[in-house]
Amino acid sequence: FQGALDPHTPIAQGWLRASQRRLDKKLSKPYRPYHTHDRKEPLKPGQVYYTPWCDDAGHVLDDGTVARLGPDRFRWTAAEPNLDWITRQAAGLDVRIDDVSERVAALAVQGPCSRALIQAVFDQDLSGLAYFGVVSGRLAGRRVDVSRTGYTGDLGFEIWMDREDALAVWDAILAHEPAYGVRPTGLLALDV
């Protein structure tokens, strides 16, 4: 156990246990459940939106993110399983919803050095990645999506990959511990 971390220490948060759905649409009109927060601009490829979703009375049921990974591919992430709600919202629309919660892993890397740390092992330039942006590339030879998202209030990223690639990605990040002072932590580190 180590006490309070230096604020300049990048934190490898560990694996996020999140309920994830992949949405594939066939229509030019984007799928957006009726009870998500309304946006003036449509979600563009490479963007991530944070949004709450509500019941018919307007009460918030949960919140999470929706990432547009391509023209017809989205990833919906929430802390709690919401497959039933998402499926009901898609009734009558030409979309396919896949529960990929058990096939996709996520690693949060947060802190002031997080960009430099990930850039050392990622094949895409992160310097222009906007807040709540996402880019695909290769890390440790594995295909990953890197989003500039997180919930620490600091510079941070989340790395999304196939579950079977998770240990190779973790090892690649931790291999840079001497240069960046990486400290693996769990989600309880956020309970402040």
Backbone torsions as a table, in degrees:
resi	resn	phi	psi	omega
1	PHE	NA	140.1	177.0
2	GLN	-125.2	143.7	-179.8
3	GLY	-68.9	-155.6	-178.0
4	ALA	-56.5	139.0	-178.7
5	LEU	-86.7	150.7	171.0
6	ASP	-59.5	134.9	-176.9
7	PRO	-64.4	-13.1	178.8
8	HIS	-92.6	1.6	-179.4
9	THR	-82.3	121.8	174.2
10	PRO	-68.6	142.0	-176.6
11	ILE	-112.9	122.3	170.8
12	ALA	-86.8	100.7	-170.8
13	GLN	-61.0	-23.3	-173.2
14	GLY	96.0	-173.4	-173.0
15	TRP	-79.5	131.9	174.9
16	LEU	-84.2	129.2	175.2
17	ARG	-96.0	98.2	-176.2
18	ALA	-128.7	145.5	174.2
19	SER	-80.5	125.9	-174.1
20	GLN	-128.2	143.7	177.0
21	ARG	-131.0	142.4	171.8
22	ARG	-108.5	130.4	-179.5
23	LEU	-111.8	128.2	174.1
24	ASP	-118.0	128.3	-179.1
25	LYS	-114.6	154.2	178.6
26	LYS	-113.6	-11.4	-177.5
27	LEU	-94.1	155.4	176.5
28	SER	-71.0	-26.0	178.1
29	LYS	-80.0	122.7	-175.9
30	PRO	-66.9	145.1	173.1
31	TYR	-72.0	125.4	171.3
32	ARG	-144.3	115.8	179.3
33	PRO	-54.3	147.7	-175.0
34	TYR	-64.2	-24.7	-173.1
35	HIS	-111.5	33.9	169.9
36	THR	-100.5	163.3	-179.7
37	HIS	-60.6	131.0	-177.6
38	ASP	-73.2	140.4	177.7
39	ARG	-121.9	144.4	178.4
40	LYS	-73.4	-36.9	-178.9
41	GLU	-105.3	139.4	177.1
42	PRO	-69.6	153.3	177.6
43	LEU	-68.2	124.2	-178.5
44	LYS	-98.4	154.5	175.0
45	PRO	-53.1	135.4	-178.5
46	GLY	90.7	3.4	179.1
47	GLN	-112.7	154.8	175.5
48	VAL	-127.3	134.8	174.2
49	TYR	-113.2	139.2	165.8
50	TYR	-90.2	135.7	-179.7
51	THR	-153.4	141.2	167.2
52	PRO	-85.4	158.6	168.9
53	TRP	-125.6	146.3	-167.3
54	CYS	-124.9	159.0	173.8
55	ASP	-82.8	-177.4	-177.1
56	ASP	-62.4	-23.3	179.4
57	ALA	-89.5	-0.7	178.9
58	GLY	89.5	6.3	178.1
59	HIS	-80.2	135.8	-179.0
60	VAL	-69.1	126.8	176.8
61	LEU	-91.6	-40.4	-177.2
62	ASP	-170.3	-179.9	174.6
63	ASP	-146.0	167.5	-179.7
64	GLY	176.2	-160.4	-179.6
65	THR	-123.3	153.0	172.2
66	VAL	-124.6	121.3	178.4
67	ALA	-109.5	132.7	174.6
68	ARG	-96.0	106.4	-174.3
69	LEU	-87.4	-16.2	179.0
70	GLY	-169.3	-178.3	-177.9
71	PRO	-56.4	-36.1	-176.1
72	ASP	-125.4	22.6	-176.6
73	ARG	-133.9	129.6	-178.9
74	PHE	-130.7	152.7	170.1
75	ARG	-123.1	124.9	-179.8
76	TRP	-108.1	124.4	-176.2
77	THR	-125.7	135.3	177.7
78	ALA	-144.2	156.3	178.6
79	ALA	-73.0	-27.9	-178.8
80	GLU	-116.3	149.8	177.2
81	PRO	-63.6	130.4	-179.8
82	ASN	-135.7	25.7	-175.7
83	LEU	-57.9	-41.3	-179.0
84	ASP	-60.8	-46.0	-179.5
85	TRP	-64.0	-45.9	-179.3
86	ILE	-61.5	-42.8	-179.5
87	THR	-63.7	-41.9	178.1
88	ARG	-62.0	-38.3	-179.1
89	GLN	-67.7	-24.2	-178.0
90	ALA	-89.1	-2.6	-177.7
91	ALA	-54.1	128.7	177.5
92	GLY	84.6	-4.4	178.9
93	LEU	-100.4	156.9	-178.8
94	ASP	-91.2	71.1	179.2
95	VAL	-133.2	155.7	173.4
96	ARG	-117.3	130.7	179.9
97	ILE	-115.3	122.7	177.7
98	ASP	-114.7	131.2	173.4
99	ASP	-82.6	108.9	-178.1
100	VAL	-108.8	16.9	-176.1
101	SER	-55.3	-36.9	-178.2
102	GLU	-88.8	-6.4	-178.0
103	ARG	-107.7	-12.8	-176.2
104	VAL	-117.9	136.6	176.0
105	ALA	-114.7	154.7	178.2
106	ALA	-134.8	139.4	177.5
107	LEU	-125.6	125.7	177.4
108	ALA	-95.2	129.5	174.5
109	VAL	-122.1	112.4	-171.5
110	GLN	-123.4	151.5	174.4
111	GLY	123.7	167.8	-173.1
112	PRO	-60.4	-25.7	-180.0
113	CYS	-97.2	4.0	-173.2
114	SER	-60.8	-40.3	-180.0
115	ARG	-63.3	-48.2	-179.3
116	ALA	-62.0	-39.7	179.6
117	LEU	-62.8	-51.0	-179.3
118	ILE	-65.9	-39.6	-178.9
119	GLN	-60.1	-29.9	179.8
120	ALA	-64.1	-21.1	-176.3
121	VAL	-125.2	0.5	-175.5
122	PHE	-108.5	141.4	-173.9
123	ASP	-88.2	2.0	177.5
124	GLN	-113.1	149.2	179.9
125	ASP	-74.8	124.1	179.6
126	LEU	-97.2	-4.9	-173.2
127	SER	-62.8	-29.0	-179.5
128	GLY	-102.9	5.9	-179.0
129	LEU	-71.9	116.0	-177.3
130	ALA	-71.7	158.1	173.1
131	TYR	-56.4	131.6	-175.3
132	PHE	63.8	36.3	170.2
133	GLY	-106.2	163.4	178.2
134	VAL	-142.6	141.5	179.3
135	VAL	-138.9	145.3	177.9
136	SER	-100.3	149.2	177.7
137	GLY	-175.3	-156.6	-178.7
138	ARG	-124.4	137.2	177.1
139	LEU	-135.0	125.4	-176.3
140	ALA	55.4	34.3	179.7
141	GLY	75.3	4.2	-178.3
142	ARG	-107.6	144.8	177.1
143	ARG	-75.2	127.6	-179.3
144	VAL	-139.0	160.8	166.8
145	ASP	-111.9	131.9	177.3
146	VAL	-114.1	121.0	178.0
147	SER	-112.7	142.1	175.9
148	ARG	-87.6	74.6	-177.4
149	THR	-137.0	164.5	177.5
150	GLY	162.2	174.6	-174.5
151	TYR	-132.3	27.1	179.6
152	THR	-95.6	-13.0	-177.0
153	GLY	85.6	2.8	-179.9
154	ASP	-117.9	175.6	172.5
155	LEU	-56.9	133.9	-179.0
156	GLY	-163.7	160.2	-178.3
157	PHE	-139.1	156.5	170.9
158	GLU	-124.6	134.3	-179.2
159	ILE	-108.4	123.3	-176.9
160	TRP	-111.8	131.4	-176.0
161	MET	-151.2	167.6	171.3
162	ASP	-64.4	143.5	-176.5
163	ARG	-53.7	-40.7	-177.7
164	GLU	-69.3	-13.0	178.2
165	ASP	-95.8	-3.6	-171.1
166	ALA	-61.1	-44.4	-177.3
167	LEU	-67.3	-37.2	177.9
168	ALA	-64.8	-39.7	178.2
169	VAL	-67.5	-45.7	177.7
170	TRP	-56.4	-48.1	-179.1
171	ASP	-62.0	-39.1	179.3
172	ALA	-64.3	-39.3	177.7
173	ILE	-67.4	-48.8	-177.1
174	LEU	-69.1	-21.6	176.8
175	ALA	-63.2	-19.7	-180.0
176	HIS	-96.4	13.6	180.0
177	GLU	-55.2	-44.6	-178.9
178	PRO	-61.1	-38.5	-176.5
179	ALA	-76.8	-32.4	-173.4
180	TYR	-118.1	-3.3	179.4
181	GLY	64.7	38.3	-178.7
182	VAL	-61.9	137.7	176.9
183	ARG	-127.6	109.7	175.9
184	PRO	-64.2	133.9	177.5
185	THR	-137.1	166.1	175.9
186	GLY	-103.2	176.9	-179.0
187	LEU	-65.1	-22.6	178.0
188	LEU	-65.6	-18.1	177.0
189	ALA	-63.8	-19.0	-179.9
190	LEU	-83.0	-11.3	179.8
191	ASP	-79.3	85.8	-179.5
192	VAL	-116.2	NA	NA
